[in-house]
Amino acid sequence: MAAHDSPRRTGASPSGPASPPSPPSLDGSVWLTPESLRVLAHPLRSRLLGALRRNGPSTATDLAALLGTNSGATSYHLRKLESVGLVQDTQEGEGKRRLWRASSESHSWNPSDFEGDEDSETALNWLTRDYARHFSEQYDRWLDVSTTWPAAWQDACGSGDYAVLVTPEALEAMRDEVSEVIERYRRVGQGNPQARRVAVYAFAYPLDLDRPPTSESPR
């Protein structure tokens, strides 16, 4: 499982429209440990990390304004994220004007990594539900304004609903292939003033929830 918040940096030319966002340089993906998972499973911390990945380095004060909180709270929770390696102090600025950056552009995990660890399992349950809520909120925002966008964008965006009959191994392989396709397109619009950032979410879950396989079932 990977959670991916694409960072951005915007630029504008006095002789033309703003250039499409181009991501700042970040490390690839970090694998969550029980400790980093428990730190991240917090409403403000998950939003802070997402904001830094999307917007690039920022101060506690600017993040507080963006997220509707106070700089004391953002400073405290940034330090908690720093303690587990999810964000970094850039060593630029001082005090509340200190610049913070995300240490990676995504994080990954397998639920089985935390099996038997009750605290981590509880944290993971909260975090994954938080991502689902975030998706719903963001997609609702798009639906609210979609008719103000050009028809080509309305046609290109949207959602898909598919059912596949797979084993766990086949499902993982399918998700890996989908991720490879998305990776090929991540920067395809760079340099094109008509390009815009687009969020792409992927959820997979069994339909037959009342029929969980037994451990003896063939794979």
N, C-alpha and C positions, 0 to 999 in steps of 0.2 A: 504494500500500500504506500502510495506517495502522496504527499500534499505539496502542491506547487503554486507558489505565488510569484508571478513574474514581475521582477523589478522594472522600473523605467527611469529614463531621464529625458526631459523634454527640451527641445531647443527651438529657437525662432530666428528667422532671417528677416532683416528689415525690408528686404526686397520681395518677400514671398510669404506664404503661409507657414505655420509652425511645422517643423519636421516631425515625422512620426517618432514615437518614443524609441530610444535605443537603450538596451539594458546595460547597467553598469557591470563591471567585472566582479563576479562572485564565484566562489567555489561551487561545485556541482550540488551534490546531495549529501546530507548528514543523516546517519542512522540513529534513530532515537534509542536512548538507553532508558531503563526504568526511572532514573533520576531526572533526565531531561524531559521525559514524558510527563512526569508529575509536576514539574515546574511549568511546562507549557500549557497544561490543562487548567487554564484560568482565563476568564472572559477578556480581561484587558491585555494579558500577555500574548494571547493568540492574535489579537488585533494589532498589537505593536509589531510583532514579527511580520505579519502580513503587510502592514503599511511600509515597513522598511524594505521589504522585498519589492513591492510595487513601485515605491517612490524614490528609492535610493537613500543615501545617508541623510539623517535628520537629527534635530535637537529634541530634547525632552519637551521644551516649550512648544515647538511646532507640532510635535506629535500630540501633545495635550489639546491644542486647539483643534487639530484634525479629528480627534476621537472624542471630544467633548468631556475632557476630564481636567485635572490640574497637573502642573509640571512636577509637583512633589510625588504624586502617585506614579507618573510615567518614569521618573528617575529611579524610584525604588524598584519598579518591576523590570526596567531595563537592566538593572544590576542583577536581578534574579536570573534573567535570561542569559546574561553574560556569564554567570557562575556555572552554567552548564554548556557553554560554548555555542549558543544559538545566535547571539549578537556580539558585536565587538565595539569597543571604544576606538575610534579612528585616531585618537591622540590629537585631534584638532579641536580648538575651542576650549573653553573652561567653564566649570560650573554647569548651570542650566543651558549654556550655549555650547556645551560639548557635543560633538557630532558622533552619532551612533550609526552603525551599519549592520545589516544581516550578515552572518558569517557564511551562509550558503543560500542557494536559490530555491532549495526544496528540502523536505525531510521525508524519510521513509521509515516504515516499520512493518513487521509481521505480527499479527495478534498473538501468534504462538510464542513470540519472544517473551511475553508477559504472563503466560499461563501459570496459574498457581500463585501468582503475586497479587493478592486481593487489592492492595492500594493502586497498583499499576493498572489492573483490569478496570477498576472504577474510573481512574483518570482517562484511560483510553475510551471507555464508553462515553464519558462526557465530551471528550475532544471530537470524536467522530460525529456525535450528534450536533455539536456546535458547528462543524463544517457543513452538515446537512442544512441546519438553520440558516447559515450564512449564504449557501447557494440559493435557498428559497427567497431570502430577502433581496439578494442581488438580482435574481431573475425577475422578481416582481417589479423592481425598479426599472429594468429594461422594458417590461411590458407596459409600464406607465407612460413611457416616452417613445416607444417604438414607432408610433405613427408620425412622429416628427422627423424621423430619419428617412433617407431616400429609399425607394422601393427595392433597389438592388440589395441594400443591407437588410431590409425586412425579409426578403426572400432567402438570403444566405444564412441568416441566423435562424434560431428555432431549436426544436428538440426532437429527438428520435426515441422510439420505444421498440426494443427488439427482445425476442425470447430465443435462447439457444439451448440445446441439449448437450451438456458437456460434463467431463470429469473435472476435478480440481486442477489437474495438470493441464488439460486443454484450456480451461478458463484462464489460467496464468499465462499460457502461451498467447492466447488471443489478446489479453491486456497488454502484454509486452509488444505485440505487433502494433496495436493501436497507439501505444506510447511512441514507438519508432516513427509512425506516420506524423504524429503531432510534433515530434522533435524536428522533423524535416521542414515543417512549416513555421517554426517558432519565429524566425527572423526573415521570412521570405519577403515581407513588405518593407524591410529596412531601406530608407532612402526614398520611399514613395510617399509623397505628401497626402495621397488618398488613403493610405493604410491607417488602420486603427487597431489598438489592442483588443483582443477578443478573449473572453474566458471560456475555456473548454473543460467541462466537468465530466467525469466518468464514474458511474456507480454500477455495481454489480451485486445482485443478491438473489437467493433462491426464490422461486415462485411457490414451490410446494413446502411451505413452512411447517406443515404438520407431518412431514415425512422426512425427518433428518436421517441420513444414512447411518447405519451402525458401523462400528469400527471393523467389523468382519466383512462388510460389504465389499464386493470387488471394485477396484478403482479403474 
